[in-house]
């Protein structure tokens, strides 16, 4: 029986926000070691799962959307 794998790798850890101030605009970007690793692996074509804890508010939903959009 052939086993199907959903992910090549699963990254587990804390997702954080990187806060950038550009002139008068505040920008939030998902960051942290686990997020950086997951995004780098996804850019290399790997199927990456990310296990982390996100808040159930607009910041957590925004972070989830940004990460999902990045693959």
TIVO-2410 file (N, C-alpha, C; in nm, 3 decimals):
# residues 71
REC num residu      c1      c2      c3 atome chaine
REC   1      X   0.082  -0.116   0.000     N      A
REC   1      X   0.000   0.000   0.000    CA      A
REC   1      X   0.088   0.124   0.000     C      A
REC   2      X   0.061   0.217  -0.091     N      A
REC   2      X   0.138   0.339  -0.101    CA      A
REC   2      X   0.080   0.444  -0.006     C      A
REC   3      X   0.166   0.504   0.073     N      A
REC   3      X   0.124   0.607   0.168    CA      A
REC   3      X   0.127   0.744   0.100     C      A
REC   4      X   0.020   0.819   0.112     N      A
REC   4      X   0.016   0.955   0.058    CA      A
REC   4      X   0.055   1.053   0.167     C      A
REC   5      X   0.140   1.146   0.134     N      A
REC   5      X   0.181   1.247   0.230    CA      A
REC   5      X   0.122   1.381   0.190     C      A
REC   6      X   0.060   1.447   0.283     N      A
REC   6      X   0.004   1.579   0.256    CA      A
REC   6      X   0.113   1.686   0.257     C      A
REC   7      X   0.218   1.667   0.338     N      A
REC   7      X   0.324   1.766   0.351    CA      A
REC   7      X   0.460   1.700   0.337     C      A
REC   8      X   0.555   1.776   0.285     N      A
REC   8      X   0.694   1.732   0.286    CA      A
REC   8      X   0.756   1.758   0.424     C      A
REC   9      X   0.711   1.867   0.486     N      A
REC   9      X   0.764   1.905   0.616    CA      A
REC   9      X   0.654   1.981   0.692     C      A
REC  10      X   0.656   1.968   0.824     N      A
REC  10      X   0.565   2.045   0.909    CA      A
REC  10      X   0.650   2.129   1.003     C      A
REC  11      X   0.630   2.259   1.001     N      A
REC  11      X   0.702   2.351   1.088    CA      A
REC  11      X   0.612   2.382   1.209     C      A
REC  12      X   0.669   2.370   1.328     N      A
REC  12      X   0.591   2.388   1.450    CA      A
REC  12      X   0.659   2.494   1.537     C      A
REC  13      X   0.581   2.593   1.578     N      A
REC  13      X   0.637   2.696   1.664    CA      A
REC  13      X   0.551   2.820   1.668     C      A
REC  14      X   0.609   2.927   1.717     N      A
REC  14      X   0.535   3.051   1.738    CA      A
REC  14      X   0.545   3.143   1.616     C      A
REC  15      X   0.429   3.189   1.571     N      A
REC  15      X   0.424   3.288   1.463    CA      A
REC  15      X   0.418   3.426   1.528     C      A
REC  16      X   0.492   3.519   1.472     N      A
REC  16      X   0.496   3.655   1.526    CA      A
REC  16      X   0.467   3.754   1.415     C      A
REC  17      X   0.454   3.878   1.454     N      A
REC  17      X   0.438   3.987   1.358    CA      A
REC  17      X   0.566   4.069   1.354     C      A
REC  18      X   0.606   4.111   1.235     N      A
REC  18      X   0.713   4.208   1.217    CA      A
REC  18      X   0.642   4.339   1.188     C      A
REC  19      X   0.666   4.440   1.270     N      A
REC  19      X   0.599   4.569   1.254    CA      A
REC  19      X   0.694   4.666   1.185     C      A
REC  20      X   0.648   4.723   1.073     N      A
REC  20      X   0.728   4.818   0.997    CA      A
REC  20      X   0.652   4.949   0.984     C      A
REC  21      X   0.722   5.058   1.007     N      A
REC  21      X   0.662   5.189   0.990    CA      A
REC  21      X   0.722   5.251   0.865     C      A
REC  22      X   0.639   5.274   0.766     N      A
REC  22      X   0.682   5.336   0.641    CA      A
REC  22      X   0.611   5.471   0.630     C      A
REC  23      X   0.687   5.577   0.652     N      A
REC  23      X   0.634   5.714   0.659    CA      A
REC  23      X   0.523   5.719   0.765     C      A
REC  24      X   0.399   5.724   0.723     N      A
REC  24      X   0.288   5.729   0.820    CA      A
REC  24      X   0.204   5.602   0.819     C      A
REC  25      X   0.253   5.498   0.752     N      A
REC  25      X   0.178   5.373   0.741    CA      A
REC  25      X   0.244   5.264   0.824     C      A
REC  26      X   0.165   5.199   0.907     N      A
REC  26      X   0.211   5.087   0.987    CA      A
REC  26      X   0.181   4.958   0.911     C      A
REC  27      X   0.283   4.877   0.884     N      A
REC  27      X   0.265   4.752   0.812    CA      A
REC  27      X   0.301   4.634   0.902     C      A
REC  28      X   0.219   4.531   0.896     N      A
REC  28      X   0.244   4.408   0.971    CA      A
REC  28      X   0.279   4.297   0.873     C      A
REC  29      X   0.383   4.222   0.905     N      A
REC  29      X   0.425   4.111   0.821    CA      A
REC  29      X   0.448   3.990   0.909     C      A
REC  30      X   0.392   3.874   0.871     N      A
REC  30      X   0.417   3.753   0.950    CA      A
REC  30      X   0.567   3.725   0.958     C      A
REC  31      X   0.614   3.691   1.077     N      A
REC  31      X   0.757   3.664   1.093    CA      A
REC  31      X   0.778   3.564   1.206     C      A
REC  32      X   0.900   3.552   1.248     N      A
REC  32      X   0.940   3.455   1.349    CA      A
REC  32      X   1.016   3.342   1.281     C      A
REC  33      X   1.095   3.272   1.356     N      A
REC  33      X   1.178   3.167   1.300    CA      A
REC  33      X   1.101   3.060   1.226     C      A
REC  34      X   0.993   3.012   1.286     N      A
REC  34      X   0.916   2.904   1.224    CA      A
REC  34      X   0.847   2.952   1.096     C      A
REC  35      X   0.799   3.076   1.097     N      A
REC  35      X   0.733   3.131   0.977    CA      A
REC  35      X   0.836   3.152   0.866     C      A
REC  36      X   0.951   3.206   0.901     N      A
REC  36      X   1.057   3.227   0.802    CA      A
REC  36      X   1.100   3.095   0.738     C      A
REC  37      X   1.115   2.993   0.821     N      A
REC  37      X   1.154   2.861   0.769    CA      A
REC  37      X   1.045   2.804   0.678     C      A
REC  38      X   0.919   2.815   0.721     N      A
REC  38      X   0.809   2.761   0.642    CA      A
REC  38      X   0.798   2.832   0.507     C      A
REC  39      X   0.812   2.963   0.506     N      A
REC  39      X   0.802   3.039   0.381    CA      A
REC  39      X   0.920   3.008   0.288     C      A
REC  40      X   1.040   2.994   0.345     N      A
REC  40      X   1.157   2.961   0.263    CA      A
REC  40      X   1.142   2.823   0.198     C      A
REC  41      X   1.093   2.727   0.274     N      A
REC  41      X   1.072   2.593   0.219    CA      A
REC  41      X   0.963   2.593   0.112     C      A
REC  42      X   0.857   2.669   0.134     N      A
REC  42      X   0.748   2.678   0.035    CA      A
REC  42      X   0.799   2.741  -0.095     C      A
REC  43      X   0.885   2.842  -0.083     N      A
REC  43      X   0.942   2.905  -0.205    CA      A
REC  43      X   1.027   2.806  -0.284     C      A
REC  44      X   1.079   2.705  -0.217     N      A
REC  44      X   1.161   2.603  -0.284    CA      A
REC  44      X   1.076   2.488  -0.337     C      A
REC  45      X   0.945   2.505  -0.329     N      A
REC  45      X   0.855   2.406  -0.389    CA      A
REC  45      X   0.812   2.294  -0.297     C      A
REC  46      X   0.846   2.302  -0.171     N      A
REC  46      X   0.804   2.198  -0.078    CA      A
REC  46      X   0.662   2.222  -0.031     C      A
REC  47      X   0.593   2.114   0.002     N      A
REC  47      X   0.458   2.123   0.060    CA      A
REC  47      X   0.475   2.135   0.211     C      A
REC  48      X   0.443   2.253   0.263     N      A
REC  48      X   0.473   2.286   0.402    CA      A
REC  48      X   0.345   2.299   0.484     C      A
REC  49      X   0.345   2.234   0.599     N      A
REC  49      X   0.239   2.255   0.697    CA      A
REC  49      X   0.295   2.342   0.808     C      A
REC  50      X   0.212   2.428   0.863     N      A
REC  50      X   0.254   2.515   0.972    CA      A
REC  50      X   0.160   2.493   1.089     C      A
REC  51      X   0.216   2.448   1.200     N      A
REC  51      X   0.138   2.428   1.322    CA      A
REC  51      X   0.176   2.538   1.420     C      A
REC  52      X   0.082   2.626   1.446     N      A
REC  52      X   0.106   2.737   1.537    CA      A
REC  52      X  -0.025   2.777   1.601     C      A
REC  53      X  -0.020   2.867   1.695     N      A
REC  53      X  -0.139   2.916   1.763    CA      A
REC  53      X  -0.162   3.061   1.721     C      A
REC  54      X  -0.276   3.089   1.660     N      A
REC  54      X  -0.310   3.225   1.619    CA      A
REC  54      X  -0.432   3.271   1.699     C      A
REC  55      X  -0.434   3.399   1.731     N      A
REC  55      X  -0.548   3.452   1.806    CA      A
REC  55      X  -0.673   3.457   1.719     C      A
REC  56      X  -0.788   3.448   1.782     N      A
REC  56      X  -0.915   3.453   1.710    CA      A
REC  56      X  -0.967   3.597   1.710     C      A
REC  57      X  -0.891   3.684   1.645     N      A
REC  57      X  -0.930   3.823   1.629    CA      A
REC  57      X  -0.882   3.869   1.491     C      A
REC  58      X  -0.895   3.995   1.462     N      A
REC  58      X  -0.859   4.039   1.327    CA      A
REC  58      X  -0.711   4.022   1.297     C      A
REC  59      X  -0.625   4.030   1.398     N      A
REC  59      X  -0.482   4.011   1.376    CA      A
REC  59      X  -0.450   3.864   1.343     C      A
REC  60      X  -0.511   3.773   1.417     N      A
REC  60      X  -0.489   3.631   1.389    CA      A
REC  60      X  -0.544   3.590   1.254     C      A
REC  61      X  -0.662   3.640   1.219     N      A
REC  61      X  -0.720   3.608   1.088    CA      A
REC  61      X  -0.638   3.670   0.975     C      A
REC  62      X  -0.586   3.790   0.997     N      A
REC  62      X  -0.502   3.854   0.895    CA      A
REC  62      X  -0.372   3.777   0.877     C      A
REC  63      X  -0.315   3.730   0.986     N      A
REC  63      X  -0.191   3.652   0.976    CA      A
REC  63      X  -0.215   3.521   0.904     C      A
REC  64      X  -0.325   3.456   0.934     N      A
REC  64      X  -0.359   3.331   0.865    CA      A
REC  64      X  -0.376   3.354   0.716     C      A
REC  65      X  -0.444   3.462   0.679     N      A
REC  65      X  -0.467   3.493   0.538    CA      A
REC  65      X  -0.334   3.522   0.467     C      A
REC  66      X  -0.246   3.597   0.531     N      A
REC  66      X  -0.118   3.629   0.468    CA      A
REC  66      X  -0.033   3.504   0.450     C      A
REC  67      X  -0.032   3.417   0.551     N      A
REC  67      X   0.046   3.295   0.541    CA      A
REC  67      X  -0.011   3.201   0.436     C      A
REC  68      X  -0.142   3.189   0.433     N      A
REC  68      X  -0.205   3.102   0.332    CA      A
REC  68      X  -0.179   3.156   0.192     C      A
REC  69      X  -0.181   3.287   0.177     N      A
REC  69      X  -0.155   3.347   0.047    CA      A
REC  69      X  -0.011   3.328   0.001     C      A
REC  70      X   0.079   3.308   0.096     N      A
REC  70      X   0.221   3.287   0.063    CA      A
REC  70      X   0.250   3.142   0.032     C      A
REC  71      X   0.151   3.056   0.048     N      A
REC  71      X   0.171   2.915   0.016    CA      A
REC  71      X   0.210   2.834   0.137     C      A
***
